Amino acid sequence: MAEEELFDLIVPPGVPRLILMDIVKQFDVEVVRRPQKLHFANMDGDARELLAFRGKREVVESVQDYLYAQLRDYVKEE
């Protein structure tokens, strides 16, 4: 039996912990660390370890929609 492919959604730096914890409780994803090269400002090519949500494609797509909606609401409250 073939193993199902998993997908990662990189979490933008600065996402509040409450949103991260809420996503883990609501969706079938795990939080993983992903080394990622950065390409902006004075960090061009520097590698940073970022967080990502890992799960099945359709779940990760739902997490992305939910995450961006939560971030929009969070910014509006500030």
VENGIHU-V906675 format. One record per residue. N is the residue number from 1. RES is the residue in one small letter. SS is DSSP state (hx for helix, st for strand, lp for the rest). PSI is psi in whole degrees, -180 to 180 (none if undefined). D_LAST is the distance of its C-alpha to the last C-alpha in Angstrom with 2 decimals. Layout:
N/RES/SS/PSI/D_LAST
N/RES/SS/PSI/D_LAST
This chain:
1/m/lp/131/48.94
2/a/lp/141/46.35
3/e/lp/136/43.12
4/e/lp/138/40.08
5/e/lp/135/37.90
6/l/lp/151/34.42
7/f/st/152/31.46
8/d/st/142/28.52
9/l/st/111/24.92
10/i/st/133/23.47
11/v/lp/123/20.04
12/p/lp/137/17.91
13/p/lp/140/17.39
14/g/lp/-1/14.08
15/v/lp/129/13.60
16/p/lp/143/12.53
17/r/hx/-35/15.84
18/l/hx/-39/15.09
19/i/hx/-42/14.91
20/l/hx/-47/18.07
21/m/hx/-38/19.86
22/d/hx/-42/19.13
23/i/hx/-43/20.68
24/v/hx/-36/23.66
25/k/hx/-35/24.32
26/q/hx/-25/24.19
27/f/lp/155/25.97
28/d/lp/73/29.22
29/v/lp/161/28.00
30/e/st/154/28.37
31/v/st/127/26.26
32/v/st/163/28.38
33/r/st/136/28.33
34/r/st/120/29.10
35/p/st/133/30.32
36/q/st/131/28.95
37/k/st/137/30.04
38/l/lp/143/27.41
39/h/lp/65/28.30
40/f/lp/157/26.10
41/a/hx/-133/26.22
42/n/hx/14/28.53
43/m/hx/16/28.24
44/d/lp/115/30.53
45/g/lp/-11/32.43
46/d/lp/139/30.92
47/a/st/134/30.59
48/r/st/149/27.63
49/e/st/112/27.48
50/l/st/162/24.51
51/l/st/152/23.75
52/a/st/152/24.74
53/f/st/131/25.21
54/r/st/132/28.93
55/g/st/-172/30.63
56/k/lp/151/32.63
57/r/hx/-51/31.71
58/e/hx/-32/30.78
59/v/hx/-45/28.63
60/v/hx/-36/26.80
61/e/hx/-39/26.25
62/s/hx/-40/24.73
63/v/hx/-42/22.48
64/q/hx/-47/21.35
65/d/hx/-45/20.51
66/y/hx/-45/18.69
67/l/hx/-48/16.74
68/y/hx/-36/15.58
69/a/hx/-43/14.69
70/q/hx/-40/12.64
71/l/hx/-39/10.80
72/r/hx/-45/10.29
73/d/hx/-41/8.94
74/y/hx/-43/6.59
75/v/hx/-37/5.32
76/k/hx/-33/5.56
77/e/hx/-27/3.80
78/e/lp/none/0.00
